[in-house]
């Protein structure tokens, strides 16, 4: 049964159908999603590592060989058994959410897969006439300790997964746009799958009450397209399903364009069209086929690798640049009165307000926290040291602390100040689809900066070009691209004619 998430539902709207376990799935609007793709991969890797480590440790204690590591027979046996065990677990469904969540359900299948892997190992040793190369005590001890350790691991995993399930971190929050027959049939199909990871927060439709019911298939209609975008800005929304007939092409395009600014997957039910494509065209939510309209730019292992990259490289950069940052701080203190650091509110991931650190480059009584007025050449608000650190971007170095804290990335679209303008107009008024640059975490440097679009944005064309670069980065992200941008940044800073 699907469950309504922690949405703000008007009290006057009766909810026709509530799941019996509704309370178990309430969670904070900002609760982060734990990717099941990552969890499955991590547990699979842990299984292989544990089996290999056990084989080596037991051999070290029970085998009268001078060197186990490097022995071709033992190393081959250990490696093959680990891989076969993981493959057996996969075949028996031991890497599914439902399996992780229940230790009792896992126990028999863990024993079957582990025993089958050992049976294949013994059969291989027999048919290859290599049985005399192995210690029988090692075989028995490895098998018994493997049962204990693998069951213990699954007990721990089940506890963690149950806790994350209760916190709502393993459920994707979904909203449906469109309240017609397609929507009702979609909900019916999704509810058939009791192990579905989808939790519907509500349905959105711009049509009036006389055309669309306020409660559809048991879920409340919470507003139209604008309310859907606003809802996604204020709470975690992982998926939007556009339940419109594909024949309404113009409306589908309009809705998709409006939703393109959100860091969420946008899908269309395959049932929305009579056309049938090859199986590889579809993705699936449970047993329901979907056509992908837009995908999260950085998800699953991509988000993990970017997080690790930011933390490792950001920490190393902070250590390496610490002497330079201390020198800049001293120069600021000697040059003018006031604090060394300047805090500024900016727009971050999903248009959230974040606070970034900078070295203060203006006189304390003239600081413009909202950037209502662009800094121009020879701006009297800027201090002597400030002119130098702004031109060389040394004022941005304290943002390495933001990277460590987690609200900035090393590479990404630069976070803009609240009232930043181009030719007197706010950026989002100048560039159509401006907020699409907020689909990823902002960065200290980015594709726009190394391509010459840094500094003053006194014309609409400049901010347009900057946003185009940001969108290109989002659509083509990779760790290799991040590395390239970081390596190019120092050379780009030498071209500082637009930075004041």
N, C-alpha and C positions, 0 to 999 in steps of 0.2 A: 504494500500500500504506500502510495506517495504521501508525503507530509508537507504541510504548509510551513515554510520557514518563519523566521522572526520578522515578519513584515508588519507594517502599520496598517491594520485593517480597520476600516470604520466600524464602530460598534453597531451601527444600524444594519450592517450587512450580515445576514445569517449564513453560516457556513454549513452547507447541507451535509457534508461528509467529513468527518475527522478521523484520522488514523488513531487506533487505540494507544499507540506509543508516541503520541505527539510530543509529550513533555521530554522524552528522551532525545529529541532531535532539535530542541531549541538551542540556539547558540548566538553569540555576539555577532553583530553585523559586520565587524571587522575581523572576525576569526579567519585566519589564513587557511587555504586549502592545502592538504597534503596529497600529492599526486600518487595515485595507486600505481602508475607506471614506475615511478621511482621506488616505491615501497616494494613492489614485486621484484624489481631488479636488485635492490639492496639485500632482500632476504635470500634471493637465489645466489648472489655472490657470497653471502655469509654462510650458506649451506656448503658451498664448494670449499671455502676457506676452512671451515670447521672440520670437514671430512679429511682434508689434506693435513691439517695440523694434528688431528688425532692419529692418523696413520703414521706420521713422522715421530710423534712423541711416544707412542706405544712401541714402535720399532726401536727407538733409542733405548728403551728400558728392557726390552725382551729379546732383542736380536743380537747375537754374538758376532756382529760385523763391525770392523773398525770404523767404517764410514758409511752411513745410511744415505745421506744426501749425496746424490751422484750415482748411487747404485742403480743401474738401468732397470733391473727387475722390480725393485721396490718403488722406484719413482714412477714407472709406467703403471704399476698396479694401483698406486695411490691416486694418480691423476685420472686414470680411466674410471676408477670407482667413484670419484667425486663427480665427474661429468655425468656418468650413468645415473647416479643417485638424483642429481638435479633434474635430469630428463625424466626420470620416473616420477618425481614429485610433480613435475609439470603435467605429465600425462594423467595423473590422478587428481588433478585440479587443486593441488596444494598451494598454488600461488594466486588464489582468488580471494576477494574481499571476504566472502562468506566463510571460506576455510580459515583464513587468518583470525576471524572473529570467534571461532569456536575451537577450543583445545580438544574437547571430547570428539568432535567430528574429525579432527586431524589424526588422532592417535593410531587408529588401525591402518590408515593409508601410509603414515610415516613408516610403520613397521613393515608393511608390505613392500614399499619401494626400497627401503634399506636392505631387507632380506633378499629381494630380487637382484639388487646390485651385487650383493655378496655371492649369490648363486652364480651369476654371470662371471664374476671374478674367479671363483673356484672352477667353473666349467672351462674357462679360458686357460687357466693354469694346467688343468688336466689334459686338454686336447693339444696344447702346445708342449706337453711333457716338461713343464717348468715347475712342477709342484715341489721338487726337491730344493728349489732355490729359495723357498719361503719357509719361515718358522710357523708351525701350526699353532703355537701359543700366541704368536702375533695375530694370526687370523682371528682366533677366538676372542682375544682381548680387545682387538679393534672393533669387532662386531658388537660386543657387549657394551663397551664404553660409547660407541656410536649411538646405540639406542638411547642410552641415558642422556647424552649431550644433545642429540637432535630433539628429543622430546622436551628437554629442559629449555632449549632455544624456542621451540614452538609455544611453550607455556608463557615465556616472557613476551614473545611477539603477540600472542593472543591478548595478554593484559594491556599492552601498549595500544593495540588496535581497538580494543573495546573502549579504552579511555578516549582515544581520538574520535571514535564513533559517537560517543556521548557528547563530546564537545562540538560535533558537527564538522570536524576537519576533514572527514573522508567523503562528505557528500557534496556534490556539485549543486549549487543553488541555481535554479533555472526560472526564467520568466517566459511566458508565452505571449507573443503579439498576434492578435487575431482571435475573435471569440465565436467563430462559426462552427460548422459541422466538422471541418478538418481538425480544429482544436479539441472538440469533444472526442473524436475518434482517436486522436493522438494520446490523450490522457487515458482513455480506456486501454489502449495497447500498452502504455507504459506501466499501468497498474497490474498487469498480468505478471510482470516480473517482480517477485517479492524481494529479490536481492538487488534491485535497481539502486544506483548511487545518486539518482536525481531526486531533488526535493524542490517542488514547485512553490515559489513565493507568491505568485499571483498571475493574473491574466490582464493584459492591457489591450485596449481597443479604442479608437477615436470616435467610433459611432455612438450615437445617443442611446439612452435607455430604452426608447421605443423600438430600437433595431437590434440591440444586444442586451441580454440579461445581465444583471449585476452579479449573479453567481452562475458560473459556467462549470458543469460537471463537478460541482462541489468546491470550486475555487473562486475567490473573489476577484472581480474586475476592479483594478485599482486606479484606473485612469487611462490616458492616451499615450502617445509616443513621447511627448515632453516629460510626462510623469515617469515613464519607464527610464529615460536617460537620467533624470534626477534621482530616481530610486537607485540606479546603478552607481551613481556618484557617492551616495551616502551609505551604501551597504555593499557587502561582497556579492557580486553576481558573476557567475562563472559561465553561464550559457543563456543565450536568447534563441528561442525557437520561433521563427516567423511562420505562423500557421495561416498562410494566405495561398490561394490557388496561384500556380505559376502563370496562369493565363492573365492574371492581373499584373502584367509585367511592369507597367509604369509605377504602380503602387509598391511592388516588391523592391524596385530599384530605389525609390524614395526612402522607404523604411530602412533598407540596408545602408544607404548613404548616411542616414541620421545615426544609425547604430555603429557605424564604422569608427567612431571616436572612442568606443568603449573597449576596455581590455578584456573582452569576453569572446567566446566562440559564438558565431552566428550561424544557425543551421536552418534548413528548410526541410520539412518532412517529405520523403520521397513520394508519399501518398498524395502530395499536393499537385502532382502532374501525372498524366497518363503515360508519358514517355518512360521507357525503361532503358537503363544504361547497363553497361557491363558491371559486374559485382565490385570491381576495384574502384568504381566511381563513388560508391557510398561509404559513409562511416556508419557506425551503429551505436545507438543508445539502448542497451539491453537488446531486445529483439526488433527494435524499430529502426528501419533504414532512414538515413538522413543524407541530404546533399549539403556539403560544406559551402557556405557563402563567404565567411571570413573566419580566420583562426587566430587564436592568441599568438602574437609574434614570438614570444619566448615562453616555453612551457616545459614541464616535465624535466628531463635531464638537462635541457638547455638552461633552465632557470637555476638548477643546481650548479652547473659548471660556471655560469656567470657569477653566482654568489661566491663560490670558492675563489674564482679569479679575482674578484673585487677585494675579498678579505686578505688573501695572500699578497697580491701585488700592492694593494693599498697600505698594508702594514709595513711592507718592505720600503715603499716609497716614503712613508712617514718617518721611518728610522733614518733613511738615507738623507732626507731633506731637512731633518730636525735642526742641524746647525744653521742652514740658510734661513729657516723660519725664525730662529732665535735672533739672527742678525737683523731681519726685517722688523721684528717686534721691537728691538732696541732702537732702530732708526725712527720708527713711528713715535715711540715714546719721547725721544729726544727732540723730534721735530715739532710736535704740537701736543696740547693738553688733551686728555681724554683717554678712554680705554683703547687697548691695542686691537681688540677684536670688535667686529661689527656684526650684529645679527640681523638677518633680513628675511621676511616672509616671502615665500615664492610658491609657485604652483608645481606640485610634484606628480607622482604616479596617480593616474585616474583623477587628475585635477584636484588632488588633496593639497591642503596647505601644509607646507613644511617650513622649517626654520634652518637656514644655511649660515655657516660661519664664513666670514671674510676678514682680511686685515682692513682696518679702517683707513680709508683713503681720502676722506673729507674732514673738514673742520667739524668738531662735535656739534656745534649749534646749527650747522647747515646740512646735516645728514638727511637724506631723502629715503626713508625706509621703504616707501612704496614705489620709488622710481617714477614719480609723477612727471618729473622733468628729466629729459635725457641729458647726460653729461656731454658737453661739447668741448671743442678745442679751447684751451686756455680758460676753462671754467673756473671762476674764482672760488667755488666751493671746495675744490680739490687742493690738498696740501702739496708741498714740494715733493715730499716722499711719495705721496699718493699718486702724483703724475707718473713717476717712474714705475711703481708697482702695478698700476693699472695698465700701462703700456706693455709691460712684460708679463702681465697676468699673474704676478707673484701674489697679488691680493687674493687669488683664488685658492692658494695652498691650504689654508685651514679647512677647506672643504674635504680634505682627506679624513678629518674627524667625522664628517657626515657619512663618508663611505664606510668607515668602521662601525658607526652607529646604525647604518642600514637604510637611511632615507635618500641616499645618493648612490650612484654607480660611478665607476671610473670613467666609463664611456657611455654616452647617451645624449639625447637632446638636452641642451642647456636649459636649466629651470629659469623661467622669466619672472620678473618682479610683478607684483599685483597690478600696478597701473602703468606697466610699460606700454609705450605708444610708438606708432610709426606715423609721422606727419600729422600728429594730433589725434589719431584714432587708436583705440585699443587694438592689440594684435588680433584678437578673435573677430573684430569687426572688419579687419582688413583682409584676412585670409579665410576663405571658405574651408571648413573642415580643420581649422587650426588645432582643435583639441585632440585630434588623432595622434599628435606628437606625444601625448600623455599616456599612450597605451603601454609604455615601458617606463622604467625608473629613469629619471633624468641623470645626467652625468656631468663630471667636471670638464670634460672635453668631448668633442663629437665630430661627426662627418662635416657638419657645416663649418666648424672652426678651422679644420685643416684645409678646407677649400676656399678660405678667404672671406667667409661670411661671419666674421666676429666684429665686435665693436658697435659703433653707433648705427641705429636703424632709423635714419631720418626720412626715408622714403618707403612707400608700400612695396616697391620692388625688392628692397633689401630683406625685409622680413618674409616676403614670399619665397625668395631664394633660400633663406635659412630654413623655412618650414619644409620646402621641397627636399632639402638635404636630410632633414630629420626623418621624413617619411621614407626616403631611400634607405637610410640606416636601419629603420625598424623592419622594413620588408626584406632586407638582405643580411640581417644580423648573423654573425658567427664569432667565435672566439678569435679566429684568425683576423677578422675585420677589426675587432677590438684592439688586438695587438698592433696591427698596422696603424690604427689611428693614434695609439699611444706613442709609437715610435716617430710618427710624423709631427706630433704636436710641438715639440721643441723647435723644429724648423719653421712651423707655421707661425710661431710667436715672434720670429724675427721680422715678419712682415706685419708691422703694427701700425700702419698708416691710418687705420679706422678706429684704433683704440685710444681713448683719451682718459 
